[in-house]
Amino acid sequence: MRWPTLGPRDRRALRLGAWVMLPALFLLLVARPYQRALSAAGEELDRQRSLLTRELGALRDAPRDAQLVRHGRDALAEERFRLFEAADAVAASAQLGSYVAARAAESGVDVDESETITVGDSAAVTAVDIAATGTVAEIAEFLRALENGPKLARAERIVIAPAPGASQNNGTVTLRMTVTGLSQRASDDTSADPRAAPPPGSR
C-alpha cells in the first residue's frame, strides 16, 4: 500500500498547522507546568521564611521570657502567705469556702448556698459557687473585702438581682458568683517548673 503523494499546497497546510500547534503544545505541556511548579516553590519559600522568622523571634525573646518567669516565680513566692495552705484541691476548696463565709459575715452578708466546683484539671486553683443576700452597700463591702483580703481570691461571674419579695425601701438584693483562689500547690508547681507562668489574677 502506497501513501498518497502530497502536493505543494497540502505540504504548506501541514507546515502552517505545525507552526500553529507547536506554541499551544509548548504552553500546555511546558510553560503551564513550569509556572505551577514555580508558584508552589514560591509559596513554600514564603512558608519557610515565616517559620524562620517565628523561630528567630522565639530565640530573641527567650531571655526576656525566662526573666518574666523568674519574676513571676519570685512574686508568687513573696505572696506565698496569701495562698490557701492545703495538701489537695478538696481541702483548699473547704478553706476557700470558710474564707468567703468569714468575709461575708464581716460585711453583713448572709451566705445562703455554697458549693465547691472543679476548675478544669488544675490542682492549684480552687473555686466555690455562692448565693448570698444583703443590701447593696453590704454586697459592695463584701466584694471589696474579697479583693483586698489577706488571701488571694477573685470574684467572677457576678450576678446581682433584687431579692424575691423585698420592698424597694430596704434595698435587699441577691448575689450569685464564683470565687476562685490559689492553693499552696500553685507556688510549689511553679517552683518545680521554671517554665511555668505566674497564675492569672495574682496581685
Contacts in CASP RR format, 6 or more apart in sequence:
PFRMAT RR
TARGET T0000
AUTHOR 0000-0000-0000
METHOD contacts of the structure
MODEL  1
MRWPTLGPRDRRALRLGAWVMLPALFLLLVARPYQRALSAAGEELDRQRS
LLTRELGALRDAPRDAQLVRHGRDALAEERFRLFEAADAVAASAQLGSYV
AARAAESGVDVDESETITVGDSAAVTAVDIAATGTVAEIAEFLRALENGP
KLARAERIVIAPAPGASQNNGTVTLRMTVTGLSQRASDDTSADPRAAPPP
GSR
6 14 0 8 1.000
66 194 0 8 1.000
68 197 0 8 1.000
69 194 0 8 1.000
69 195 0 8 1.000
69 196 0 8 1.000
69 197 0 8 1.000
70 194 0 8 1.000
71 198 0 8 1.000
72 190 0 8 1.000
72 197 0 8 1.000
72 198 0 8 1.000
73 190 0 8 1.000
73 191 0 8 1.000
73 194 0 8 1.000
73 196 0 8 1.000
73 198 0 8 1.000
75 198 0 8 1.000
75 202 0 8 1.000
76 186 0 8 1.000
76 187 0 8 1.000
76 190 0 8 1.000
76 198 0 8 1.000
76 199 0 8 1.000
76 202 0 8 1.000
77 187 0 8 1.000
77 191 0 8 1.000
79 152 0 8 1.000
79 202 0 8 1.000
79 203 0 8 1.000
80 184 0 8 1.000
80 187 0 8 1.000
82 150 0 8 1.000
82 151 0 8 1.000
82 152 0 8 1.000
83 151 0 8 1.000
83 152 0 8 1.000
83 182 0 8 1.000
83 183 0 8 1.000
83 184 0 8 1.000
83 186 0 8 1.000
83 187 0 8 1.000
84 92 0 8 1.000
84 95 0 8 1.000
84 96 0 8 1.000
84 99 0 8 1.000
84 126 0 8 1.000
84 151 0 8 1.000
84 181 0 8 1.000
84 182 0 8 1.000
84 183 0 8 1.000
84 184 0 8 1.000
85 95 0 8 1.000
85 183 0 8 1.000
85 184 0 8 1.000
86 92 0 8 1.000
86 94 0 8 1.000
86 95 0 8 1.000
86 126 0 8 1.000
86 183 0 8 1.000
86 184 0 8 1.000
86 185 0 8 1.000
88 123 0 8 1.000
89 118 0 8 1.000
89 122 0 8 1.000
89 123 0 8 1.000
89 126 0 8 1.000
89 183 0 8 1.000
89 185 0 8 1.000
90 116 0 8 1.000
92 126 0 8 1.000
92 181 0 8 1.000
92 183 0 8 1.000
92 184 0 8 1.000
92 185 0 8 1.000
93 116 0 8 1.000
93 126 0 8 1.000
93 127 0 8 1.000
93 128 0 8 1.000
94 116 0 8 1.000
95 126 0 8 1.000
95 183 0 8 1.000
96 116 0 8 1.000
96 126 0 8 1.000
96 127 0 8 1.000
96 128 0 8 1.000
96 153 0 8 1.000
96 179 0 8 1.000
96 181 0 8 1.000
97 114 0 8 1.000
97 116 0 8 1.000
97 128 0 8 1.000
97 130 0 8 1.000
97 179 0 8 1.000
99 151 0 8 1.000
99 153 0 8 1.000
100 111 0 8 1.000
100 114 0 8 1.000
100 128 0 8 1.000
100 130 0 8 1.000
100 146 0 8 1.000
100 153 0 8 1.000
100 179 0 8 1.000
101 111 0 8 1.000
101 114 0 8 1.000
103 142 0 8 1.000
103 145 0 8 1.000
103 146 0 8 1.000
103 149 0 8 1.000
104 110 0 8 1.000
104 111 0 8 1.000
104 130 0 8 1.000
104 132 0 8 1.000
104 142 0 8 1.000
106 145 0 8 1.000
107 138 0 8 1.000
107 139 0 8 1.000
107 141 0 8 1.000
107 142 0 8 1.000
107 145 0 8 1.000
108 134 0 8 1.000
108 138 0 8 1.000
108 141 0 8 1.000
108 142 0 8 1.000
109 132 0 8 1.000
109 133 0 8 1.000
109 134 0 8 1.000
109 138 0 8 1.000
109 139 0 8 1.000
109 141 0 8 1.000
109 142 0 8 1.000
109 175 0 8 1.000
110 132 0 8 1.000
110 133 0 8 1.000
110 134 0 8 1.000
111 130 0 8 1.000
111 131 0 8 1.000
111 132 0 8 1.000
112 131 0 8 1.000
112 132 0 8 1.000
112 133 0 8 1.000
113 129 0 8 1.000
113 130 0 8 1.000
113 131 0 8 1.000
114 128 0 8 1.000
114 129 0 8 1.000
114 130 0 8 1.000
114 131 0 8 1.000
115 128 0 8 1.000
115 129 0 8 1.000
115 130 0 8 1.000
116 126 0 8 1.000
116 127 0 8 1.000
116 128 0 8 1.000
116 129 0 8 1.000
117 127 0 8 1.000
117 128 0 8 1.000
117 129 0 8 1.000
117 178 0 8 1.000
118 127 0 8 1.000
119 125 0 8 1.000
119 126 0 8 1.000
119 127 0 8 1.000
119 180 0 8 1.000
123 183 0 8 1.000
123 185 0 8 1.000
123 189 0 8 1.000
124 182 0 8 1.000
124 183 0 8 1.000
124 185 0 8 1.000
124 186 0 8 1.000
124 189 0 8 1.000
124 199 0 8 1.000
125 180 0 8 1.000
125 181 0 8 1.000
125 182 0 8 1.000
125 183 0 8 1.000
125 186 0 8 1.000
125 199 0 8 1.000
126 180 0 8 1.000
126 181 0 8 1.000
126 182 0 8 1.000
126 183 0 8 1.000
127 178 0 8 1.000
127 179 0 8 1.000
127 180 0 8 1.000
127 181 0 8 1.000
128 178 0 8 1.000
128 179 0 8 1.000
129 176 0 8 1.000
129 177 0 8 1.000
129 178 0 8 1.000
130 175 0 8 1.000
130 176 0 8 1.000
130 177 0 8 1.000
130 178 0 8 1.000
130 179 0 8 1.000
131 174 0 8 1.000
131 175 0 8 1.000
131 176 0 8 1.000
132 139 0 8 1.000
132 142 0 8 1.000
132 174 0 8 1.000
132 175 0 8 1.000
132 176 0 8 1.000
133 163 0 8 1.000
133 172 0 8 1.000
133 173 0 8 1.000
133 174 0 8 1.000
133 175 0 8 1.000
134 163 0 8 1.000
134 172 0 8 1.000
134 173 0 8 1.000
134 174 0 8 1.000
134 175 0 8 1.000
135 170 0 8 1.000
135 171 0 8 1.000
135 172 0 8 1.000
135 173 0 8 1.000
136 171 0 8 1.000
136 173 0 8 1.000
139 160 0 8 1.000
139 173 0 8 1.000
139 175 0 8 1.000
142 175 0 8 1.000
143 155 0 8 1.000
143 158 0 8 1.000
146 153 0 8 1.000
146 154 0 8 1.000
146 155 0 8 1.000
146 179 0 8 1.000
147 154 0 8 1.000
147 155 0 8 1.000
151 181 0 8 1.000
152 181 0 8 1.000
152 182 0 8 1.000
152 201 0 8 1.000
152 202 0 8 1.000
152 203 0 8 1.000
153 179 0 8 1.000
153 180 0 8 1.000
153 181 0 8 1.000
154 179 0 8 1.000
154 180 0 8 1.000
154 181 0 8 1.000
154 201 0 8 1.000
155 177 0 8 1.000
155 178 0 8 1.000
155 179 0 8 1.000
156 177 0 8 1.000
156 178 0 8 1.000
156 179 0 8 1.000
156 180 0 8 1.000
157 176 0 8 1.000
157 177 0 8 1.000
157 178 0 8 1.000
158 175 0 8 1.000
158 176 0 8 1.000
158 177 0 8 1.000
159 175 0 8 1.000
159 176 0 8 1.000
159 177 0 8 1.000
160 173 0 8 1.000
160 174 0 8 1.000
160 175 0 8 1.000
161 173 0 8 1.000
161 174 0 8 1.000
162 171 0 8 1.000
162 172 0 8 1.000
162 173 0 8 1.000
162 174 0 8 1.000
163 171 0 8 1.000
163 172 0 8 1.000
163 173 0 8 1.000
163 174 0 8 1.000
164 174 0 8 1.000
166 172 0 8 1.000
166 173 0 8 1.000
182 199 0 8 1.000
182 202 0 8 1.000
186 199 0 8 1.000
189 196 0 8 1.000
190 196 0 8 1.000
190 198 0 8 1.000
190 199 0 8 1.000
END
